[in-house]
Amino acid sequence: MARLARLKLSMSATVLLVAIVFSLFLIIVMSIIQVSLIYAVILTIFFILIQCLVGPAIVRASTRLRYIRLGEHPWLESTVKDLANKSEIPMPKLAIVPDQTPNAFVFGRTTGGATLAVHEGLLTKLNQAEIQGVIGHELGHIKHKDFLVMTTLSALPLLAYLIARFTFEAAWFSGRSREKEGKGLGAALFVVAVISYIIYIVTLLFVMRLSRLREHYADSYSAYLTGAPRQLESALTKITYGLSLAPKPNTGARTLYIGDPALAKQEYQGILQRKETYDLDRDGVLDERELELAMEKEAKSTWTTINTWFTTHPPTYQRILLLREIGKEMESGRYSSERIYTRI
């Protein structure tokens, strides 16, 4: 598992880079509005703590999940328990989300107190082998502890965005003042708003890059844990297909999902523009198999690669290609625990 060090290094580097950028941002902003830096530092630490403490409650409320009772879903409970034991991690709490789209996610403040939530749609639209692949992916996030880092990191771009919104509105009201001092304050606040928005974009790109990388690591871990990458490959296709048909993307836990509803719709719409090319049986509808083949071809697009810079998840077709490479290596007999992450 030597290559896992890359993920740990990326998490550490991202935290350091975001911290440096945000620190410079605070120094510049505080010097412009002539307020002591200590207040900004205290506010930032307080905001991060609130995010970590209140975040899980917000996720629970926004997704309307409910924790399952012991023995309520024997197969799901036993499958998660077996895979958690194999992963040598604590058994996560299990929850069901009353949503018919196929999806799943993990969240929590600690690895010991993590919750694995699955949508009702995942349990009805995927077979047991595919669900097992999804569970392996989610347990990978707990194993790697990346969901804890993402919870903390995501607070800083959000704070920069809130500062940008607040200072822009304050600058607009100050600029309407007839007094010279008011106009001067308005100009200063406008500069702060612009800087804040730039910092929001920069830090968000850092966080998004780490988010995409951690998804690849979780996919690879699932392939190793289940020994069948094809299970997750098939699951990802069905998840993307199901999410693309959903009438309205659920944004309650969007960055935590195994599949991003908004990205799924974007991927599917792009493929529909070239529908005639991918509709192999000419029936006017792209079924799951045709969608899978289409996504494989789309993975080679340069535009797709550039577009992923602004997404929290890698394109489904890139994830499928990674799993196929792992599958071929497994079939060759060269795959081992030391090579789990070598294809990333």
FENFEN-V630451 format. One record per residue. SS is DSSP state (A for helix, B for strand, O for the rest). D_FIRST is the distance of its C-alpha to the first C-alpha in Angstrom with 1 decimal. Layout:
SS|D_FIRST  SS|D_FIRST
This chain:
O|0.0  O|3.8  O|5.5  A|5.6  A|8.0  A|10.2  A|11.0  A|11.8  A|13.8  A|15.5  A|16.5  A|17.8  A|19.6  A|21.1  A|22.4  A|23.8  A|25.4  A|26.9  A|28.2  A|29.8  A|31.4  A|32.6  A|34.0  A|35.9  A|37.1  A|38.5  A|40.2  A|41.9  A|42.9  A|44.3  A|46.3  A|47.8  A|49.0  O|49.7  O|47.9  O|46.2  A|42.4  A|41.9  A|43.0  A|40.4  A|37.6  A|38.8  A|39.0  A|35.5  A|34.0  A|36.3  A|35.2  A|31.5  A|32.2  A|34.4  A|31.8  A|29.3  A|32.0  A|33.8  A|31.0  A|30.1  A|33.9  A|34.4  A|31.7  A|33.3  A|36.7  A|36.0  A|34.3  O|36.7  O|34.1  B|35.1  B|33.1  O|33.6  O|35.4  O|34.0  O|34.8  O|35.7  O|33.0  A|31.9  A|29.6  A|27.7  A|27.5  A|26.4  A|23.7  A|22.2  A|22.5  A|20.9  A|17.8  A|17.7  A|18.0  A|15.2  A|12.9  O|14.5  O|16.1  O|19.9  O|21.9  O|22.9  B|26.6  B|27.6  B|30.1  B|32.0  B|33.2  O|36.7  O|35.8  O|36.2  O|33.7  O|30.3  O|27.7  B|25.4  B|23.7  B|22.4  B|24.0  O|24.9  O|25.1  O|22.5  O|19.6  O|22.1  O|24.8  O|23.1  B|25.1  B|24.0  B|27.0  B|27.9  B|30.9  A|33.6  A|33.4  A|29.8  A|31.1  A|34.1  A|33.0  O|29.7  O|29.5  A|27.5  A|24.8  A|24.4  A|24.5  A|21.7  A|19.6  A|20.7  A|20.0  A|16.4  A|16.2  A|18.0  A|16.0  A|12.9  A|15.1  A|15.8  A|12.3  A|11.5  O|15.1  A|15.9  A|19.2  A|20.5  A|20.1  A|21.8  A|24.6  A|25.4  A|25.0  A|27.2  A|30.0  A|30.7  A|31.5  A|33.5  A|35.4  A|36.2  A|37.4  A|39.6  A|41.1  A|41.8  A|43.6  A|45.6  A|46.7  A|47.6  A|49.9  A|51.3  A|52.0  A|53.8  A|56.0  A|56.7  A|57.5  O|60.3  O|62.0  O|65.3  O|64.8  A|63.4  A|61.0  A|59.6  A|59.0  A|57.3  A|54.9  A|54.2  A|53.3  A|50.9  A|49.3  A|48.9  A|47.1  A|44.8  A|44.2  A|43.3  A|40.9  A|39.3  A|38.8  A|37.2  A|34.8  A|34.1  A|33.2  A|31.1  A|29.0  A|28.7  A|27.3  A|24.6  A|23.8  A|23.9  A|21.5  A|18.9  A|19.9  A|19.4  A|15.9  A|14.8  A|16.5  A|14.5  A|11.2  A|13.0  A|14.4  A|11.2  A|10.1  A|13.7  A|13.6  A|10.9  A|12.7  A|16.1  O|15.6  O|18.1  A|17.4  A|21.1  A|21.8  A|20.3  A|21.8  A|25.1  A|24.8  A|24.1  A|27.2  A|29.3  A|28.2  A|29.1  A|32.3  A|33.3  A|32.7  A|34.6  O|37.6  O|37.7  O|40.9  O|39.4  O|35.8  O|34.9  O|33.7  O|33.3  O|29.5  A|28.9  A|25.9  A|24.2  O|24.8  O|22.4  O|25.2  O|27.6  A|31.2  A|32.6  A|30.1  A|30.7  A|34.4  A|34.0  A|32.0  A|34.5  A|37.5  A|36.3  A|36.0  A|39.4  O|40.9  O|40.1  A|40.8  A|43.2  A|40.6  A|38.0  O|40.6  O|40.5  O|43.0  O|45.3  O|45.8  O|45.4  O|42.3  O|38.6  O|37.0  A|33.3  A|32.9  A|34.7  A|32.8  A|29.5  A|30.9  A|32.3  A|29.1  A|27.5  A|30.3  A|30.2  O|26.6  O|28.1  O|30.6  A|30.6  A|32.3  A|29.6  A|27.0  A|29.4  A|30.2  A|26.6  A|26.9  A|29.0  O|27.0  O|24.6  O|22.9  O|22.0  O|24.7  A|24.2  A|24.7  A|21.8  A|19.5  A|21.2  A|20.7  A|16.9  A|17.0  A|19.4  A|17.3  A|14.4  A|17.4  A|18.8  A|15.7  A|15.7  A|19.4  A|19.1  O|17.2  O|14.5  O|11.8  O|9.2  A|6.2  A|4.6  A|6.4  O|6.3  O|7.0  O|8.7  O|12.0  O|12.3
